[in-house]
Amino acid sequence: QVQLVESGGGLVQAGGSLRLSCAASGSIFGTMGWYRQAPGKQRELVATIATGGTTDYADFVLGRFTISRDNAKRTVYLQMNSLKPEDTAVYYCNAKTIFRKDYDYWGQGTQVTVSS
């Protein structure tokens, strides 16, 4: 049974930093990533990281957010710096297993709120 458990969200002032973590279990994972969904908006990609470390970022986080992973711990991280009020959203961990590359697993989400 695949499980993704996020942690690290919270309330921070603009310009501050947060680090999100997502601990995965129940399978062997390929690409993992983070998405976010703000109220009234569609869920959008933030960043992804492949098993070998290749990363992909949305333009709006370039230079501010860094995704990383620890394959031994099956954990993916999102370091968020220079946060802006528009970064306020629920952040979701996403993962694909090596057995079902066309299927997305999701965590329960963690709220990030950036005050101005």
C-alpha positions in Angstrom: 0.0 0.0 0.0 1.5 3.3 -1.2 1.5 6.1 1.3 2.9 9.6 1.0 3.0 11.7 4.2 3.8 15.4 4.0 5.0 17.6 6.7 6.6 21.0 7.2 3.8 23.4 6.1 2.8 26.4 8.2 2.5 30.2 8.4 5.4 32.4 7.4 6.0 36.0 6.6 6.8 37.1 3.1 10.5 36.7 2.4 10.7 33.7 4.8 11.5 30.1 4.3 9.9 26.7 4.8 11.0 23.2 4.1 8.5 20.6 3.1 9.1 16.8 3.5 7.3 13.9 2.0 8.0 10.4 3.3 6.9 7.7 0.9 6.4 4.0 1.6 4.9 0.9 0.2 6.8 0.7 -3.1 9.8 1.6 -5.1 9.5 5.1 -6.5 10.5 6.8 -9.7 9.8 10.5 -10.3 8.5 12.4 -7.3 7.4 15.9 -7.0 5.4 18.7 -5.5 2.2 20.4 -6.8 0.2 23.1 -5.2 -3.4 24.3 -5.3 -4.6 27.7 -4.2 -8.2 28.5 -3.4 -10.3 28.7 -6.6 -7.4 27.6 -8.8 -6.3 24.4 -10.5 -3.6 22.2 -9.1 -0.3 23.1 -10.7 3.2 21.7 -10.9 5.9 23.2 -8.6 8.8 20.8 -9.1 9.7 17.2 -9.9 12.8 15.1 -9.4 13.7 11.9 -11.0 15.5 9.0 -9.3 18.8 10.0 -10.7 18.4 13.6 -9.6 17.2 15.4 -12.7 14.9 18.2 -11.7 12.2 20.3 -13.4 10.7 23.5 -12.0 7.8 25.8 -12.7 9.0 29.2 -13.9 7.4 30.9 -10.9 9.7 29.1 -8.4 13.0 29.2 -10.3 15.7 30.5 -8.1 13.6 30.4 -5.0 12.6 26.7 -4.4 14.8 23.6 -4.5 13.6 20.1 -4.7 15.8 17.2 -3.5 15.4 13.6 -2.5 17.0 10.9 -0.3 16.4 7.6 -2.1 17.5 5.6 0.9 14.8 7.2 3.0 12.3 7.4 0.2 11.8 11.0 1.0 11.5 14.1 -1.2 12.0 17.7 0.1 11.1 21.1 -1.1 13.1 24.0 0.3 11.2 27.2 -0.2 13.0 30.5 0.1 11.9 34.1 -0.5 8.3 33.1 -0.1 5.6 35.4 -1.5 2.0 35.8 -0.5 1.1 34.2 -3.9 2.8 31.0 -2.8 0.0 30.5 -0.4 -1.6 27.1 -1.3 -2.0 23.5 -0.2 1.1 21.7 -1.3 0.8 18.1 -2.4 3.4 15.4 -2.7 3.2 13.3 -5.9 5.0 10.1 -6.8 5.0 7.5 -9.4 6.2 3.9 -8.8 8.5 2.0 -11.0 5.7 -0.5 -11.6 3.0 2.0 -12.7 4.7 4.9 -14.3 1.3 6.2 -15.7 -0.3 6.4 -12.3 0.0 9.2 -9.8 0.0 8.8 -6.1 -0.8 11.8 -3.9 -0.3 12.8 -0.3 -3.0 14.5 1.8 -1.5 17.9 1.3 0.1 20.5 3.7 -1.0 24.1 4.0 1.5 26.8 3.3 0.4 30.4 4.1 2.6 33.4 3.4 1.5 36.6 5.0 2.4 40.0 3.6 
